[in-house]
Amino acid sequence: MRAFVAIDLPDRVIDSLAAFQAELSATGADLKLVERENLHFTVKFLGEMDDPQSSEVLSRLGRLRLRKATVDVRGVGAFPSPRRPRVVWAGVTRESEGLVGPIAREVIGALEGMGERDDRPFQAHITLGRVRSFGHSRELGEFLAKQSDRSFGEAALTELKLKSSRLTPRGPIYSDVGVFRLE
């Protein structure tokens, strides 16, 4: 199975993010927007895993004692930059990064040696869309700059999930494989 570790968001934050996605579309940029039901914080992408590997991931995640947090989902941007956007994202405030970051570091540490290697430092973000071509990317970058401090609301982070991703022609379908309550 193709797997990743994620934290889901409350409906009111997803509603706000989905409304913003409609505004992104209005820029004319060639975007593949993430489906509403797939908006989440990715903590660690694992990639393809067999049953024994996924069982080991579940075991390691089950041993963690992580603290729940409430974060301010605020700000938008693009990777690698708004001038050359490939991925459009929503983030969290600096203070909230200080709450999500420790959760991510513990998960990443616990899963050392499992899944795909990623040496980039963790940055709490919610992928909103991927740029398919650079048509209207200037307009998209200008729009993102104007919305850089956009607020999407507070999100209580209460569960960590191991999810599977099944790719289909209409987009990925995510399923919860394991759910772990944050304390």
C-alpha positions in Angstrom: 0.0 0.0 0.0 1.0 3.6 -0.5 1.1 5.2 2.9 1.6 8.4 4.9 1.1 9.7 8.4 -1.3 12.7 8.7 -3.4 14.9 10.9 -6.9 15.7 9.7 -8.5 19.1 10.1 -11.9 20.1 11.4 -14.7 20.7 9.0 -14.9 24.5 9.5 -11.2 24.9 8.6 -11.7 22.6 5.5 -14.7 24.8 4.5 -12.5 27.9 4.7 -9.7 26.2 2.7 -12.1 24.9 0.0 -13.5 28.5 -0.4 -9.9 29.7 -0.9 -9.3 27.0 -3.5 -12.2 28.5 -5.5 -10.4 31.8 -5.4 -7.2 30.1 -6.5 -9.1 28.7 -9.5 -10.3 32.2 -10.4 -6.7 33.3 -11.0 -6.7 31.3 -14.2 -3.7 29.3 -13.1 -3.5 25.7 -14.3 -4.0 24.0 -11.0 -4.9 20.5 -9.9 -6.7 21.2 -6.7 -6.6 18.7 -3.8 -10.0 17.2 -3.2 -11.8 18.7 -0.2 -11.9 15.3 1.6 -8.1 15.0 1.1 -7.0 18.2 2.8 -4.8 17.4 5.8 -1.3 18.0 7.4 1.1 15.4 6.1 3.5 14.5 8.9 5.5 11.9 7.0 5.2 10.4 3.5 6.1 6.7 3.6 5.5 5.5 0.1 4.9 1.9 -0.9 4.8 -0.5 2.1 4.0 -4.2 2.4 1.9 -5.6 5.3 4.9 -6.4 7.6 6.2 -2.8 7.2 2.8 -1.2 7.8 2.4 -3.4 10.9 5.8 -2.1 12.2 4.7 1.5 11.5 1.5 0.9 13.4 3.4 -0.6 16.3 5.9 2.4 16.4 3.2 5.0 16.2 1.2 3.2 19.0 4.1 3.6 21.4 4.2 7.4 21.0 2.7 9.7 23.6 2.0 12.9 21.7 0.3 16.0 23.0 -2.8 17.4 21.3 -2.6 21.0 20.3 -4.8 23.8 18.8 -3.2 25.6 16.0 -3.9 28.8 14.0 -4.2 27.8 10.3 -3.0 31.0 8.6 -1.0 32.1 5.6 -0.5 30.7 2.1 2.5 30.3 -0.1 4.1 28.0 -2.7 6.9 25.6 -3.0 9.6 26.2 -4.2 8.5 29.9 -4.3 5.6 32.1 -5.3 7.6 33.2 -8.4 7.9 29.5 -9.6 5.0 27.8 -7.8 4.7 24.0 -8.1 2.7 23.3 -4.9 0.3 25.8 -3.4 -0.1 25.5 0.4 -1.7 26.9 3.5 0.4 27.0 6.7 0.2 27.9 10.3 1.5 30.8 12.4 5.0 30.7 13.8 3.6 30.0 17.3 1.5 27.1 15.9 4.6 25.7 14.1 6.1 25.4 17.5 3.2 23.1 18.4 3.0 21.0 15.3 6.8 20.7 14.8 7.4 18.6 18.0 4.7 16.2 17.0 6.2 15.8 13.5 9.8 15.4 14.9 8.7 12.6 17.3 6.8 10.8 14.5 9.7 11.2 12.0 12.2 10.0 14.7 10.0 7.0 15.6 9.7 6.0 12.0 13.5 6.3 11.3 14.4 3.8 8.5 10.8 3.3 7.5 9.4 4.6 4.2 10.9 7.0 1.7 13.8 9.2 2.8 13.2 12.9 2.9 16.0 15.2 4.2 13.9 18.4 3.9 13.1 20.0 7.3 9.5 19.6 8.3 7.2 22.6 7.6 3.6 22.3 8.7 1.4 22.9 5.6 -1.7 21.7 3.9 -1.3 21.1 0.2 -4.1 23.0 -1.6 -3.1 22.3 -5.2 -0.4 21.5 -7.7 0.6 23.6 -10.6 0.3 21.7 -13.9 1.8 24.3 -16.2 3.1 27.8 -15.7 0.3 29.6 -17.5 -0.9 32.5 -15.3 1.7 31.7 -12.7 2.5 35.5 -12.4 -1.2 36.1 -11.5 -1.1 33.2 -9.1 2.1 34.5 -7.4 0.6 38.0 -7.0 -2.6 36.6 -5.6 -0.7 34.5 -3.1 1.4 37.5 -2.0 -1.8 39.5 -1.3 -3.2 36.6 0.7 0.0 35.7 2.6 -1.6 36.3 6.0 -5.1 34.8 5.2 -6.7 33.1 8.2 -8.5 29.8 7.9 -9.4 29.3 11.6 -8.2 27.3 14.5 -7.7 23.5 14.3 -7.7 21.2 17.2 -5.2 18.5 16.5 -6.5 15.4 18.4 -5.5 12.4 16.3 -2.6 11.1 14.3 -3.5 8.7 11.4 -1.7 6.2 9.3 -3.4 6.5 5.9 -3.3 4.6 2.7 -3.6 6.2 -0.7 -5.1 4.4 -3.6 -4.5 6.3 -6.9 -7.4 6.5 -9.3 -7.9 8.4 -12.6 -10.1 10.9 -10.6 -7.5 11.4 -7.9 -6.3 9.6 -4.8 -8.6 7.9 -2.3 -7.4 8.0 1.3 -8.4 5.4 3.9 -7.5 5.4 7.6 -5.3 2.4 8.5 -4.6 3.3 12.1 -5.8 6.1 14.4 -3.9 7.3 17.4 -5.4 9.8 19.9 -3.2 12.6 21.0 -3.1 13.1 24.7 
